[in-house]
Amino acid sequence: MDSRTLDFGTLSFAPALDAPELVAEPVRAALDGSAATEVHVAAIDPALADTVAFCEHYGIGLEDGANCVIVEARRGDSSWYAACLVLGHERIDVNSLVRKHLGAKKVSFAPMDAAVELTGMEYGGITPIGLPESWALLIDESVAAAPRLIIGSGVRDSKVLTSGAFLASLPGAEVISLVKRQEN
């Protein structure tokens, strides 16, 4: 990607650095230098931020978007958080693949209030860009391979367009299988 405006579905995406008001503060803080040229942003109707409604309204396939899921892992008296990124049409395998990779006894979706407070982002707009550096960032292989994807911007009234390669290059990112796939 480059710094020009890009059209995807019915949206026009501008370079995120040209529209910093469209992303959450932690995202703005994480965008710097050459990496920022990989991130574009477009305003949307916040009532349509949820994946299915967004895709239907803006003419974008579920396979062209990725969801960032915040999980809470526990083992004994310890608990910690991680972010997982999967394509919009796939289901994350929290209880097996994620749990085992994190070395946890139990993993569950983080409570909404905790996810919002810890990320500094709005629920329904949480993105892997600008997450706490101490968190694991698990990216499904299909996300990392995607040439372009729609993800959250940290707020519900916009979306980010970027590549799977950019997401895989984020600090702490690990590309693994997060989805149980049928073997042919």
FENHUTA-V82817 format. One record per residue. N is the residue number from 1. RES is the residue in one letter. PHI is phi in whole degrees, -180 to 180 (NA if undefined). OMEGA is omega in degrees with one decimal (999 if undefined). Layout:
N_RES_PHI_OMEGA + N_RES_PHI_OMEGA
This chain:
1_M_NA_175.9 + 2_D_-132_-171.7 + 3_S_-87_178.3 + 4_R_-75_173.5 + 5_T_-68_-178.6 + 6_L_-121_175.7 + 7_D_-100_177.1 + 8_F_-150_-171.5 + 9_G_60_178.3 + 10_T_-98_-177.5 + 11_L_-104_171.4 + 12_S_-112_-176.8 + 13_F_-103_176.7 + 14_A_-103_175.2 + 15_P_-55_-176.0 + 16_A_-59_179.7 + 17_L_-70_176.2 + 18_D_-84_-178.7 + 19_A_-139_-174.9 + 20_P_-62_179.1 + 21_E_-69_-179.0 + 22_L_-91_178.2 + 23_V_-125_179.4 + 24_A_-67_-179.1 + 25_E_-53_179.1 + 26_P_-61_178.1 + 27_V_-71_177.1 + 28_R_-55_-178.2 + 29_A_-65_-177.8 + 30_A_-83_-178.5 + 31_L_-87_177.4 + 32_D_-150_173.2 + 33_G_54_-173.8 + 34_S_-67_-179.5 + 35_A_-62_-177.6 + 36_A_-64_179.6 + 37_T_-69_179.1 + 38_E_-89_-173.6 + 39_V_-122_177.1 + 40_H_-119_-175.7 + 41_V_-139_176.7 + 42_A_-139_175.7 + 43_A_-73_176.5 + 44_I_-137_172.8 + 45_D_-75_-177.6 + 46_P_-60_177.1 + 47_A_-70_-178.4 + 48_L_-111_-176.6 + 49_A_-71_-179.3 + 50_D_-66_-167.2 + 51_T_-49_-174.5 + 52_V_-64_179.8 + 53_A_-61_179.5 + 54_F_-60_-176.6 + 55_C_-61_179.9 + 56_E_-62_-175.7 + 57_H_-69_-173.7 + 58_Y_-100_174.4 + 59_G_67_-178.7 + 60_I_-122_-179.5 + 61_G_-73_177.4 + 62_L_-57_179.6 + 63_E_-73_179.7 + 64_D_-97_178.3 + 65_G_-128_177.3 + 66_A_-128_177.9 + 67_N_-102_176.4 + 68_C_-101_-177.1 + 69_V_-109_178.3 + 70_I_-96_-180.0 + 71_V_-120_174.3 + 72_E_-113_-179.8 + 73_A_-105_179.7 + 74_R_-139_172.0 + 75_R_-151_-177.7 + 76_G_59_179.6 + 77_D_-88_-177.4 + 78_S_-96_171.6 + 79_S_-140_179.6 + 80_W_-153_-176.5 + 81_Y_-115_175.9 + 82_A_-147_175.2 + 83_A_-114_179.5 + 84_C_-127_-178.0 + 85_L_-122_179.2 + 86_V_-132_176.9 + 87_L_-61_-174.8 + 88_G_-61_-178.6 + 89_H_-98_-178.3 + 90_E_-110_179.3 + 91_R_-110_-179.5 + 92_I_-71_177.9 + 93_D_-96_-176.6 + 94_V_-69_-171.1 + 95_N_-75_179.4 + 96_S_-120_-173.7 + 97_L_-62_-178.4 + 98_V_-67_-178.9 + 99_R_-57_-178.8 + 100_K_-64_-178.6 + 101_H_-63_-179.3 + 102_L_-82_-179.1 + 103_G_67_-177.1 + 104_A_-103_173.2 + 105_K_-80_-179.0 + 106_K_-143_174.9 + 107_V_-133_176.9 + 108_S_-141_175.9 + 109_F_-64_-179.1 + 110_A_-66_175.2 + 111_P_-59_-177.1 + 112_M_-53_-178.3 + 113_D_-61_179.7 + 114_A_-67_-179.3 + 115_A_-61_-179.7 + 116_V_-67_-177.9 + 117_E_-65_-175.4 + 118_L_-74_-178.7 + 119_T_-94_-173.5 + 120_G_73_-177.7 + 121_M_-123_179.5 + 122_E_-84_177.2 + 123_Y_-63_-176.5 + 124_G_92_178.6 + 125_G_-131_-175.9 + 126_I_-60_-175.3 + 127_T_-129_177.7 + 128_P_-74_-179.3 + 129_I_-79_177.6 + 130_G_92_176.7 + 131_L_-72_176.6 + 132_P_-54_-175.6 + 133_E_-64_-178.5 + 134_S_-77_-178.1 + 135_W_-81_168.1 + 136_A_-73_175.4 + 137_L_-121_-176.5 + 138_L_-99_-176.5 + 139_I_-116_179.4 + 140_D_-64_-178.7 + 141_E_-54_-178.8 + 142_S_-69_175.5 + 143_V_-69_-178.1 + 144_A_-62_-178.1 + 145_A_-84_-175.0 + 146_A_-73_179.1 + 147_P_-70_175.2 + 148_R_-155_-176.2 + 149_L_-144_171.3 + 150_I_-97_176.1 + 151_I_-136_176.5 + 152_G_-67_-179.8 + 153_S_-116_-175.7 + 154_G_97_176.0 + 155_V_-132_-176.5 + 156_R_-85_-175.1 + 157_D_-100_173.1 + 158_S_-160_176.1 + 159_K_-135_178.8 + 160_V_-106_172.2 + 161_L_-115_179.9 + 162_T_-154_179.7 + 163_S_-107_174.7 + 164_G_-63_178.5 + 165_A_-63_177.1 + 166_F_-62_-179.3 + 167_L_-62_179.4 + 168_A_-68_-180.0 + 169_S_-91_-179.6 + 170_L_-65_179.9 + 171_P_-55_176.8 + 172_G_79_-177.4 + 173_A_-71_174.5 + 174_E_-127_178.7 + 175_V_-94_-179.4 + 176_I_-143_173.9 + 177_S_-86_179.1 + 178_L_-111_-174.5 + 179_V_-127_174.0 + 180_K_-72_-177.8 + 181_R_-113_177.2 + 182_Q_-72_174.0 + 183_E_-88_-178.5 + 184_N_-82_999
